[in-house]
Amino acid sequence: MTHLSVEMLAADATEPITSAGHAQLGIAVLAGIAVIVLLITKFKLHAFLSLIIGSLVLGAVAGAPLDKAITSFSSGLGSTVAGTGILIALGAILGKLLADSGGADQIVDTILAKASGRVMPWAMVLIAGIVGLPIFFEVGIVLLIPVVLLVVKRGNFSLMRIGIPALAGLSVMHGLIPPHPGPLAAIAALDANLGVTLALGVVVAIPTAIVAGPLFSRYAARWVDIRPPENMVPERASGELDKRPGFGITVATVLLPVVMMLAKALVDVVVDDKGTTVQRVFDVVGSPLIALLTAVVVGMFTLGRSAGFTKGRIATTVEKSLAPIAGVLLIVGAGGGFKQTLVDAGVGQMILELSKDWNISTLLLAWLIAVAIRLATGSATVATISAAGLVAPLTADMSTTHTALLVLAVGAGSLFFSHVNDAGFWMVKEYFGMNVGQTLKTWSLMETLISVVGIVCVLLLSLVL
């Protein structure tokens, strides 16, 4: 791996850096992040291009030869896309099959049919958690908003009482649970165990979603009492279908990759001899690639064929699922390139050296770094990838459990206070027909609650694990 440094003659980033080097590196990091923020917010440049330019600025200000900066960025982009790109694509295919087959509608309708008025907010957070597991946050919003508006209208509920739990369930999944892009990239950057991270992520996600969803929605409904906009109810995906997959088989398909990855984690804990056949089998079965690929292939039958899709219709669904994620893949890849530029410049080592005398938890430090980048860039994924790269050297002496908790700390920080530089802010504002002030009092505060409750849960777990 090529190393950048403050000196024109590149030195190994693992070598101690002088105080002058620390100062220059600190300025380089601030300059790189400032350029990214300015380009995204002021000039409305796509995050992919902004991250490329910001990485080059970081390298230049750090005093590294430009060709070294380019090499670092390219290698980081390549390794990130190679590690997470295929998983993002498989997740997108599974999500599209779930939506187009009517499987998502089946989950929603089944749960809502059994939920009374008082438990409806709890039903919504459960629905969002299940539906949001294999799909991106933005897709989840598009899928669930019609349901939210329909429930509010038919049951005469407060829009916030039903909408906030749905948004909380989706957001928690997006920030904390693989196979979402941010958590996957952080797991790769920190070399964390995916199964352990997934298991602990579920433990953190449940209380976090409850507090930021059903509980907070009571107060949000008092602060913002509005009716759902009539023109925002699109047609449901299953409206044109003659049949759709059953509830049980749909849920089983969605949870299949999770079960496979958790099974690997369980075997890792139970089996002492790491070279046994059982261990090797579950290493394959529980790998993210095999788990998601299996779910996609199974979903073609349990979701696609159950909805009456022909082979051609399934092929079309798969093809259409890949186009919308091009931007996500490029941003995630460029975020990985920026992360690698940070690492090769020695920024991670600098943080390690500066923080060794600080009386602050590594988990809290990671959360604060992610919060700062999230507030600046507006992107949870960029915040996750960048923060993970910065704190990666701190994992050297960490246990498997605490490395997984570090991933979750970064993920929680990446969700802090969504505001006007976040695309999700504007999606929620428009779908719910709110003004900026109302969106800040509901959506933005909900995101902050998720972030704070998430890091509190992570810190509590670190005391007992």
Secondary structure by P-SEA (a helix, b strand, c coil): ccccccccccccccccccaaaaaaaaaaaaaaaaaaaaaaccccccaaaaaaaaaaaaaaaacccaaaaaaaaaaaaaaaaaacaaaaaaaaaaaaaaaaaaaaaaaaaaaaaaccccaaaaaaaaaaaaaaccccaaaaaaacaaaaaaaaaaacccccccaaaaaaaaaaaaccccccaaaaaaaaaacccaaaaaaaaaaaaaaaaaaacccaaaaaaaacccccccccccccccccccccccaaaaaaaaaaaaaaaaaaaaaaacccccccaaaaaaaaaacaaaaaaaaaaaaaccccccccccaaaaaaaaaaacccaaaaaaaaaaaaaaaaaaaaaaaaaaaaaaaccccccaaaaaaaaaaaaaaacccaaaaaaaaaaaaccccccccaaaaaaaaaaaaaaaacccccccaaaaaaaaaacccaaaaaacaaaaaaaaaaaaaaaaaaaaacc
